[in-house]
Amino acid sequence: MTTNTKNNSTPWFLWPFVAIWRLLAVIVEMTGRFVAMVLGIVFIVVGVIVSLTVIGAIIGVPLALIGLLLFLRGLL
């Protein structure tokens, strides 16, 4: 059995600062997810375009797969 030693209580006079900090953390997280999704779409498109040639498929298919994984990571 484990005990949770994390103290979640914040003094009342520090609450506005904690609220602003949490809001900024959410904004940064959502921005990062959006950038990951956009980069994923770009990698997918570039990977498909490069894959149109037989030689380019060696680079294009993995690039499209990495783009798909990046896009899915941005969603989830």
NUFI-403828 format. One line per field, with one value per atom (N, C-alpha, C, O, CB): residue number from 1; chain; x negated, y negated, z negated. Coordinates in Angstrom, 3 decimals, m for minus. Glycine has a CB too. Layout:
num	[NUM;...]
chaine	[A;...]
xx	[X;...]
yy	[Y;...]
zz	[Z;...]
END
This chain:
num	[1;1;1;1;1;2;2;2;2;2;3;3;3;3;3;4;4;4;4;4;5;5;5;5;5;6;6;6;6;6;7;7;7;7;7;8;8;8;8;8;9;9;9;9;9;10;10;10;10;10;11;11;11;11;11;12;12;12;12;12;13;13;13;13;13;14;14;14;14;14;15;15;15;15;15;16;16;16;16;16;17;17;17;17;17;18;18;18;18;18;19;19;19;19;19;20;20;20;20;20;21;21;21;21;21;22;22;22;22;22;23;23;23;23;23;24;24;24;24;24;25;25;25;25;25;26;26;26;26;26;27;27;27;27;27;28;28;28;28;28;29;29;29;29;29;30;30;30;30;30;31;31;31;31;31;32;32;32;32;32;33;33;33;33;33;34;34;34;34;34;35;35;35;35;35;36;36;36;36;36;37;37;37;37;37;38;38;38;38;38;39;39;39;39;39;40;40;40;40;40;41;41;41;41;41;42;42;42;42;42;43;43;43;43;43;44;44;44;44;44;45;45;45;45;45;46;46;46;46;46;47;47;47;47;47;48;48;48;48;48;49;49;49;49;49;50;50;50;50;50;51;51;51;51;51;52;52;52;52;52;53;53;53;53;53;54;54;54;54;54;55;55;55;55;55;56;56;56;56;56;57;57;57;57;57;58;58;58;58;58;59;59;59;59;59;60;60;60;60;60;61;61;61;61;61;62;62;62;62;62;63;63;63;63;63;64;64;64;64;64;65;65;65;65;65;66;66;66;66;66;67;67;67;67;67;68;68;68;68;68;69;69;69;69;69;70;70;70;70;70;71;71;71;71;71;72;72;72;72;72;73;73;73;73;73;74;74;74;74;74;75;75;75;75;75;76;76;76;76;76]
chaine	[A;A;A;A;A;A;A;A;A;A;A;A;A;A;A;A;A;A;A;A;A;A;A;A;A;A;A;A;A;A;A;A;A;A;A;A;A;A;A;A;A;A;A;A;A;A;A;A;A;A;A;A;A;A;A;A;A;A;A;A;A;A;A;A;A;A;A;A;A;A;A;A;A;A;A;A;A;A;A;A;A;A;A;A;A;A;A;A;A;A;A;A;A;A;A;A;A;A;A;A;A;A;A;A;A;A;A;A;A;A;A;A;A;A;A;A;A;A;A;A;A;A;A;A;A;A;A;A;A;A;A;A;A;A;A;A;A;A;A;A;A;A;A;A;A;A;A;A;A;A;A;A;A;A;A;A;A;A;A;A;A;A;A;A;A;A;A;A;A;A;A;A;A;A;A;A;A;A;A;A;A;A;A;A;A;A;A;A;A;A;A;A;A;A;A;A;A;A;A;A;A;A;A;A;A;A;A;A;A;A;A;A;A;A;A;A;A;A;A;A;A;A;A;A;A;A;A;A;A;A;A;A;A;A;A;A;A;A;A;A;A;A;A;A;A;A;A;A;A;A;A;A;A;A;A;A;A;A;A;A;A;A;A;A;A;A;A;A;A;A;A;A;A;A;A;A;A;A;A;A;A;A;A;A;A;A;A;A;A;A;A;A;A;A;A;A;A;A;A;A;A;A;A;A;A;A;A;A;A;A;A;A;A;A;A;A;A;A;A;A;A;A;A;A;A;A;A;A;A;A;A;A;A;A;A;A;A;A;A;A;A;A;A;A;A;A;A;A;A;A;A;A;A;A;A;A;A;A;A;A;A;A;A;A;A;A;A;A;A;A;A;A;A;A;A;A;A;A;A;A]
xx	[m0.833;0.000;m0.884;m1.841;0.951;m0.561;m1.334;m0.480;0.747;m1.831;m1.137;m0.429;m0.816;m1.954;m0.741;0.124;m0.112;m0.604;0.134;1.179;m1.847;m2.422;m2.390;m2.894;m3.846;m1.800;m1.750;m0.734;0.397;m1.387;m1.152;m0.287;0.382;m0.291;m1.089;1.706;2.435;3.053;3.724;3.505;2.851;3.460;2.601;1.380;3.646;3.268;2.610;3.176;4.392;2.807;2.323;2.854;3.774;3.565;1.700;4.768;5.786;5.205;5.714;6.863;4.161;3.601;2.749;2.423;2.773;2.379;1.611;2.493;2.004;0.540;3.794;4.685;4.733;4.728;6.060;4.780;4.798;3.554;3.651;4.914;2.409;1.179;1.201;0.752;m0.049;1.722;1.827;2.799;2.541;2.287;3.913;4.905;4.313;4.531;6.160;3.574;2.940;1.894;1.795;2.286;1.119;0.097;0.728;0.219;m0.729;1.835;2.518;3.114;3.090;3.621;3.646;4.186;3.086;3.284;4.856;1.940;0.809;0.333;m0.030;m0.351;0.332;m0.081;0.868;0.421;m0.137;2.164;3.140;2.948;3.020;4.587;2.708;2.504;1.265;1.300;2.375;0.174;m1.061;m0.850;m1.338;m2.228;m0.127;0.129;0.967;0.667;0.837;2.007;2.854;2.086;2.285;4.109;1.218;0.401;m0.539;m0.715;m0.402;m1.134;m2.018;m1.285;m1.812;m2.675;m0.081;0.711;1.067;1.026;1.989;1.418;1.774;0.575;0.714;2.290;m0.588;m1.805;m2.123;m2.527;m3.005;m1.945;m2.201;m1.246;m1.653;m2.062;0.015;0.982;0.661;0.748;2.395;0.291;m0.047;m1.294;m1.328;m0.268;m2.320;m3.528;m3.225;m3.786;m4.610;m2.352;m1.967;m1.319;m1.641;m1.030;m0.398;0.257;m0.760;m0.710;1.368;m1.672;m2.704;m3.580;m3.891;m3.579;m3.982;m4.810;m4.062;m4.651;m5.263;m2.770;m1.979;m1.928;m2.147;m0.545;m1.642;m1.542;m2.880;m2.935;m1.067;m3.951;m5.283;m5.668;m6.244;m6.352;m5.350;m5.653;m4.915;m5.485;m5.318;m3.656;m2.882;m3.433;m3.545;m1.380;m3.772;m4.317;m5.658;m5.910;m4.480;m6.508;m7.816;m7.647;m8.450;m8.728;m6.612;m6.393;m5.897;m5.790;m5.407;m5.602;m5.095;m6.145;m5.806;m4.617;m7.396;m8.451;m8.901;m8.776;m9.665;m9.420;m9.839;m11.019;m11.052;m10.210;m11.971;m13.153;m12.742;m13.256;m14.236;m11.820;m11.399;m10.563;m10.392;m10.643;m10.032;m9.214;m10.019;m9.464;m8.595;m11.320;m12.179;m12.146;m12.210;m13.633;m12.049;m11.994;m10.552;m10.211;m12.825;m9.712;m8.360;m7.447;m6.683;m7.757;m7.504;m6.613;m6.923;m5.997;m6.743;m8.178;m8.434;m8.088;m7.642;m9.886;m8.291;m7.952;m6.449;m6.016;m8.432;m5.657;m4.199;m3.765;m2.844;m3.501;m4.409;m4.065;m4.408;m3.635;m4.789;m5.553;m5.922;m4.933;m4.559;m7.362;m4.511;m3.511;m2.191;m1.542;m3.301;m1.786;m0.544;m0.639;0.295;m0.215;m1.751;m1.931;m1.963;m1.428;m3.206;m2.585;m2.642;m1.254;m0.888;m3.600;m0.493;0.878;1.743;2.510;1.503;1.614;2.397;1.990;2.833;2.234;0.707;0.249;0.819;1.110;m1.299;0.976;1.571;3.045;3.561;1.388;3.729;5.146;5.373;6.279;5.781;4.555;4.789;3.998;4.100;4.495]
yy	[1.169;0.000;m1.240;m1.327;0.007;m2.195;m3.429;m4.579;m4.554;m3.701;m5.566;m6.756;m7.931;m8.035;m7.051;m8.799;m9.980;m11.095;m11.573;m10.407;m11.506;m12.543;m13.916;m14.885;m12.186;m14.008;m15.288;m16.192;m15.787;m15.091;m17.411;m18.365;m19.243;m20.016;m19.226;m19.131;m19.880;m21.152;m21.874;m19.019;m21.444;m22.641;m23.859;m23.844;m22.492;m24.908;m26.158;m27.241;m27.321;m26.512;m28.075;m29.169;m30.066;m30.241;m30.002;m30.615;m31.383;m32.591;m32.977;m31.837;m33.191;m34.392;m34.076;m34.981;m35.152;m32.806;m32.414;m31.820;m31.512;m31.414;m31.656;m31.023;m31.727;m31.030;m30.963;m33.072;m33.703;m33.371;m33.199;m35.217;m33.283;m32.949;m31.500;m31.199;m33.189;m30.615;m29.205;m29.052;m28.272;m28.346;m29.786;m29.713;m30.216;m29.605;m30.533;m31.314;m31.842;m30.862;m30.649;m33.219;m30.269;m29.307;m28.091;m27.616;m28.866;m27.585;m26.433;m26.795;m25.975;m25.914;m28.000;m28.451;m28.513;m28.069;m29.824;m29.058;m29.117;m27.719;m27.482;m29.914;m26.795;m25.420;m24.764;m24.044;m24.592;m25.006;m24.445;m25.056;m24.346;m24.691;m26.355;m27.024;m26.479;m26.215;m28.554;m26.306;m25.783;m24.342;m23.960;m25.854;m23.540;m22.155;m22.089;m21.302;m21.404;m22.904;m22.891;m23.393;m22.885;m23.756;m24.379;m24.874;m23.784;m23.613;m26.116;m23.056;m21.957;m20.873;m20.319;m21.370;m20.565;m19.550;m20.022;m19.241;m19.218;m21.298;m21.839;m21.790;m21.413;m23.288;m22.165;m22.130;m20.694;m20.451;m22.748;m19.742;m18.339;m17.859;m17.127;m17.460;m18.265;m17.845;m18.449;m17.760;m18.237;m19.724;m20.378;m19.740;m19.462;m21.897;m19.505;m18.851;m17.441;m17.005;m18.802;m16.733;m15.396;m15.417;m14.590;m14.768;m16.360;m16.469;m16.812;m16.257;m17.532;m17.720;m18.094;m16.891;m16.664;m19.260;m16.116;m14.934;m13.901;m13.257;m14.311;m13.739;m12.783;m13.215;m12.402;m12.656;m14.479;m14.974;m14.850;m14.372;m16.444;m15.271;m15.180;m13.718;m13.379;m15.883;m12.855;m11.431;m10.810;m10.000;m10.686;m11.171;m10.631;m11.159;m10.411;m10.999;m12.430;m13.008;m12.370;m12.056;m14.542;m12.178;m11.562;m10.096;m9.569;m11.676;m9.436;m8.013;m7.738;m6.577;m7.454;m8.749;m8.532;m7.906;m7.317;m9.847;m8.033;m7.364;m6.127;m6.080;m8.334;m5.139;m3.895;m4.146;m3.624;m2.830;m4.928;m5.225;m6.062;m5.860;m5.975;m6.996;m7.858;m7.154;m7.670;m9.009;m5.980;m5.237;m4.797;m4.600;m4.026;m4.645;m4.249;m5.321;m5.000;m4.010;m6.569;m7.679;m8.113;m8.498;m8.873;m8.058;m8.588;m7.805;m8.399;m8.647;m6.480;m5.660;m5.851;m6.098;m4.167;m5.746;m6.006;m7.437;m7.662;m5.728;m8.393;m9.776;m9.926;m10.622;m10.716;m9.280;m9.333;m8.621;m9.076;m8.707;m7.519;m6.812;m7.638;m7.678;m5.468;m8.292;m9.171;m10.326;m10.724;m9.711;m10.862;m11.918;m11.453;m12.185;m12.435;m10.230;m9.682;m9.509;m9.849;m8.342;m8.988;m8.818;m10.147;m10.265;m8.053;m11.142;m12.465;m13.090;m13.713;m13.367;m12.924;m13.455;m12.768;m13.423;m13.269;m11.441;m10.720;m11.118;m11.195;m9.210;m11.368;m11.804;m13.187;m13.463;m11.836;m14.039;m15.336;m15.239;m16.054;m16.209;m14.242;m14.053;m13.460;m13.880;m13.170;m12.488;m11.777;m12.306;m11.797;m10.356]
zz	[0.000;0.000;0.000;m0.769;m1.203;0.861;0.925;0.423;0.520;2.363;m0.101;m0.569;0.301;0.759;m2.059;0.521;1.336;0.423;m0.439;2.106;0.614;m0.240;0.415;m0.152;m0.601;1.609;2.309;1.621;1.352;3.810;1.344;0.662;1.710;2.391;m0.364;1.848;2.856;2.301;3.039;3.460;1.042;0.476;0.797;0.637;m1.051;1.252;1.601;0.701;0.527;3.114;0.126;m0.691;0.141;1.341;m1.297;m0.494;0.225;0.944;1.996;m0.732;0.407;1.027;2.252;3.019;0.017;2.451;3.633;4.730;5.817;3.244;4.454;5.412;6.772;7.787;4.838;6.860;8.195;9.033;10.248;8.047;8.393;9.116;9.598;10.704;8.223;8.769;9.144;10.310;11.226;7.938;10.290;11.363;12.684;13.730;10.993;12.642;13.859;14.388;15.597;13.581;13.489;13.891;14.571;15.586;12.673;14.016;14.614;15.971;16.890;13.676;16.112;17.390;18.447;19.578;17.235;18.085;19.019;19.399;20.551;18.407;18.446;18.737;19.740;20.632;17.442;19.601;20.542;21.931;22.934;20.042;21.994;23.292;23.988;25.190;23.104;23.256;23.846;24.316;25.380;22.827;23.528;23.919;25.197;26.095;22.783;25.281;26.478;27.710;28.814;26.250;27.523;28.631;29.127;30.333;28.202;28.213;28.593;29.345;30.309;27.375;28.919;29.620;31.021;31.972;28.832;31.150;32.467;33.409;34.573;32.338;32.915;33.738;34.148;35.285;32.972;33.233;33.557;34.646;35.548;32.300;34.569;35.581;36.944;37.961;35.157;36.978;38.247;38.853;40.051;38.039;38.030;38.544;39.039;40.044;37.461;38.351;38.788;40.154;41.007;37.789;40.375;41.677;42.767;43.865;41.633;42.462;43.445;43.775;44.944;42.911;42.771;43.021;43.854;44.722;41.699;43.596;44.378;45.840;46.738;43.804;46.075;47.459;48.173;49.306;47.480;47.526;48.151;48.378;49.412;47.269;47.415;47.573;48.734;49.466;46.314;48.920;50.045;51.371;52.342;49.903;51.406;52.649;52.995;54.158;52.514;52.014;52.272;52.670;53.439;51.026;52.152;52.432;53.849;54.242;51.448;54.600;55.953;56.872;57.899;56.543;56.506;57.272;56.491;55.267;57.545;57.197;56.543;55.610;54.496;57.592;56.052;55.230;54.015;52.915;56.067;54.217;53.121;52.085;50.981;53.651;52.410;51.457;50.242;49.161;52.131;50.421;49.305;48.217;47.030;49.789;48.606;47.646;47.397;46.279;48.154;48.406;48.305;47.392;46.631;49.640;47.446;46.616;45.123;44.350;47.001;44.692;43.273;42.851;41.726;42.961;43.741;43.425;43.218;42.299;44.540;44.063;43.905;42.631;41.953;45.123;42.302;41.058;39.827;38.870;40.993;39.845;38.730;38.624;37.521;38.908;39.759;39.758;39.182;38.434;41.153;39.527;38.985;37.476;36.750;39.649;37.007;35.564;34.833;33.731;35.283;35.436;34.834;34.777;33.781;35.614;35.837;35.866;34.811;34.105;37.270;34.707;33.693;32.279;31.385;33.872;32.077;30.752;30.406;29.242;30.699;31.398;31.160;30.813;30.049;32.361;31.372;31.072;29.696;28.977;32.110;29.326;28.074;26.943;25.827;28.229]
END
